[in-house]
Amino acid sequence: MTEIKSTDFHVDYSDVHRHWHSSSETYTGGDALITALESGWRLTDPIYEEHVWHAGTRLVVIYHAFLQRGDEEAMMSIVANPFIRRGLRNKKWQVLSYEDLQRRSRPSRQRV
């Protein structure tokens, strides 16, 4: 299992804090991921890629990632953008299909 920390992103978002919780938003962006990492959450791989087609003509990619902090585990669903894609490419994260996540059995978990 690879551990990813906020310092691995090589960005300075010290003045941007983007809280996210699954009960208020199903999906989030890279800014909420950075905030979670700076708050002590660690991103672990694999990361799961879901392809969502709108009206069969517009593709939106969602990355489902697991985070850990102490004995807590959470899943964050992040809308793909160039920042997220660059992070995946640079860190060589293991990316599996969303179907693999659906088949995988995991204990119940909270969402950040």
C-alpha positions in Angstrom: 0.0 0.0 0.0 1.4 3.3 -1.1 1.0 6.3 1.3 0.6 9.7 -0.2 1.0 12.9 1.8 0.1 16.5 1.0 3.8 17.4 0.4 3.8 15.0 -2.5 1.6 17.4 -4.5 4.3 20.1 -4.6 1.7 22.9 -4.3 1.2 25.7 -1.8 -2.4 25.9 -0.8 -1.7 27.0 2.8 -4.4 29.7 2.6 -7.1 27.5 1.0 -9.1 25.2 3.2 -11.9 23.4 1.5 -14.0 21.4 3.9 -16.0 18.5 2.3 -18.3 15.9 3.7 -20.3 13.3 1.9 -23.6 14.3 3.5 -23.3 17.7 1.8 -21.6 16.8 -1.5 -21.2 13.5 -3.3 -18.1 14.6 -5.2 -15.3 17.1 -4.6 -12.3 18.6 -6.2 -8.6 18.5 -5.6 -8.7 21.4 -3.2 -10.7 19.4 -0.7 -8.3 16.5 -1.1 -5.3 18.8 -0.3 -7.2 20.1 2.8 -7.9 16.6 4.0 -4.2 15.6 3.5 -3.0 18.8 5.4 -5.5 17.8 8.2 -3.7 14.6 8.8 -5.5 12.2 6.4 -3.2 10.0 4.3 -4.2 8.9 0.8 -3.7 5.2 0.1 -3.8 3.3 -3.1 -5.3 1.8 -5.1 -7.5 4.5 -6.5 -10.6 3.6 -8.4 -11.6 5.3 -11.7 -15.2 5.6 -12.7 -16.4 6.8 -16.1 -19.7 8.6 -16.1 -21.3 9.5 -19.4 -23.9 12.3 -19.5 -26.4 11.8 -22.3 -23.9 9.4 -23.9 -21.8 12.3 -25.2 -19.9 13.9 -22.3 -17.5 11.9 -20.2 -16.8 12.8 -16.6 -14.1 10.8 -14.7 -14.5 10.4 -10.9 -11.6 9.0 -8.8 -12.6 7.2 -5.6 -9.8 7.3 -3.1 -9.4 5.9 0.4 -7.9 8.0 3.2 -6.7 7.0 6.6 -6.1 9.0 9.8 -5.2 6.9 12.8 -7.8 4.2 13.0 -10.3 6.2 10.9 -10.8 5.3 7.2 -12.8 7.3 4.7 -13.5 7.4 1.0 -13.5 10.6 -1.0 -14.8 10.8 -4.6 -12.9 13.4 -6.6 -13.8 14.9 -10.0 -10.9 14.5 -12.4 -9.1 17.6 -13.6 -5.6 18.3 -14.8 -4.2 18.7 -11.3 -5.5 15.3 -10.2 -4.4 13.6 -13.4 -0.9 15.0 -13.0 -0.7 13.8 -9.5 -1.8 10.3 -10.6 0.8 10.3 -13.4 3.7 11.7 -11.3 3.2 9.5 -8.3 2.4 6.4 -10.4 -0.6 5.5 -8.2 -2.2 2.2 -8.9 -5.5 3.0 -10.6 -8.1 0.3 -10.9 -11.6 0.4 -12.5 -14.6 1.3 -10.5 -16.0 -2.1 -11.1 -13.1 -3.5 -9.0 -14.2 -1.3 -6.1 -17.7 -2.6 -6.4 -16.6 -6.2 -6.3 -14.2 -5.6 -3.4 -15.6 -6.2 0.1 -14.5 -3.6 2.7 -15.8 -3.1 6.2 -18.2 -0.2 6.6 -16.5 3.1 6.6 -17.3 6.8 7.1 -16.8 9.4 4.4 -14.8 12.5 5.0 
